[in-house]
């Protein structure tokens, strides 16, 4: 069910302060609801959002190095170590030695890790696809543009290359 207020609301009717506040508020609420189901699922395994992010980015970037993962997540080695160790110890991620540099650690999801991520992401996939379909392709493109613009300019090219790389 669509709220009639939303249908009649025009962004040009908002001043900059209202645009900022409404946009930020919607972003917070959307993220809260988007992440709620995976949070509950992951909790069953003793995992949290950090584990979800690691699983997600390792799936998106097979054989990525620990250094690359640190860069993508923008976290410290200490923060990653605890999360990554738990995922490796419980058999969700495998860490292999790099073929050209034995100091490199390449990360990949195990079959168990792929299954967990798939089950955790199932609801989010349905949510995102429904939202994009309901909004329409043109509006989904606008949504992507807003998200891309929210990425720091100094990181944007690197992130967009990562997101839109050919597989």
N, C-alpha and C positions, 0 to 999 in steps of 0.2 A: 504494500500500500504506500503510495506516495503522498507526502504531506502537501496540501494545497498551498501552503506558504512558500514552499520551495519552488513550485511551478510558477508562481507569480513574482518571485523575487528576482530582481535585476541587479547585477553587481554594480552597474553604474549608479544605482540609487544609494550606494554606500560611500561614505567618506573614507579616507585612507585608514583612519584609526579603526573604524568598524570592519573594513575589509581585512585588516591585520587580525583583529580579535576574533572575528567569525571564522576566518580561514584557519587560524591556530587552534581554535576550539574544535572545529570539525576534524582537523588532523589528529588531535589528541583522542577524541572519541572514536574515530575510525580505527586508529592504531590499537586502542584498548580492546575494541571488539574483534579486530582482525587477529590479535595475538592471544585472546582469551582461551580459545579451544586448544591450540597447541600447548599453551602453558599447562592446562589441566592434564593433557595426554602425557607430556614430558615428565610431569610430577610423578606419574605412576612408575617411572624408571629411575627416579631420583635425579632427574635432569632439569635444567631450566633454560632460559632464553639464550644464554651464552652457548650452551650445547647445541641448541637449534641452529644458531648462526654458523657455528663451525661445521655442522653436518651439511647445512645448505650450501655454503661456499665451497666445501670440499667436493660436493656433488657437481656443482657448477664448473669446477676447475680441477678435473682429475689430474693427479700427480703434481698438484701445486706443492711448493715447498713451504716449510714452516715460516720462513721469512716472508714469503708472499702472503700467507694467511695473516700474519701479524700486521702487514701493511694494509690489507683489505679491511680487517676488523678495527684497525687503529687502536690496538690495545697493547699492553706491556707483555713481555715474555712470561712474567710471573702469572699474570691473569690467564694467559692462554695455557700455560703449563698444567695448571690444575684441571681445567676443562678437557684439554686434549688427552691428558693422562687417563682420565676416567673413561673417555670414549675408546681409547686404545685398549685399556685394561679389560673393558667389558666386551670387546670384540666388535665395535661398531666402525672403527677406523683402523686401517693398517698403515704402518709407517715403513717405507722401504728406503734403502740406501740408493742415492742417485747413481746413475750409470757412469757419469763423467766426473763426479766429485763425491767421494765417499763421505764427506762431511754433510752433504745435502740429505735432508729427510723429505721424501716425497709422500704425500698423503692421499689416500684413496678410501672410499667407503667400502666396507665389506658387504656381502649380501645382506647380512643382518642390519647393517647401517642403512642400506638403501631401503629395506623394508620399514625400518623405524621412521625414516624421513618421509617416506611415501604415506604412511599412516598418519603421521603428524601433520603433513601438508595437505592432506585430502580435503579437509574442510576449508582451508584457506584458498585452495585452488577453486573450489566451487564458489566461494564468496567473491573472489577477484573476477572470475569469468562472468558471473552473474552481474556484478557491478558494472563491468565494461560493456556487456551486452545491453543492460538497462540504460546506461548513459548514452550509448551509441558510439560508433567508431570515432567520429569527429571529436566528441567530448573526451573519449579515452586518450586520444592523441594530445589533447589539451592538458589532461591530467599528467601524462608523461612529461610534457614540456615544463609544467610546474615542478614536478619532482626533480627533473634534471637541473632546473634553475636553482633549486634549494641546495644542490651540491656545491661546495666551495669551488670557486672558479679555478683555483690552483690544482684541484684534484679532479675536476670534471672530465678532462680528456682521458686521463688514465682510467677512471671509473667507467666511462662510456665505452671505451675500447674493451674493457673486461666484460661488461654486460652484453655488448653486441658483437662479441667475437664470433667468428664462424666456428662451428663444431664439426 
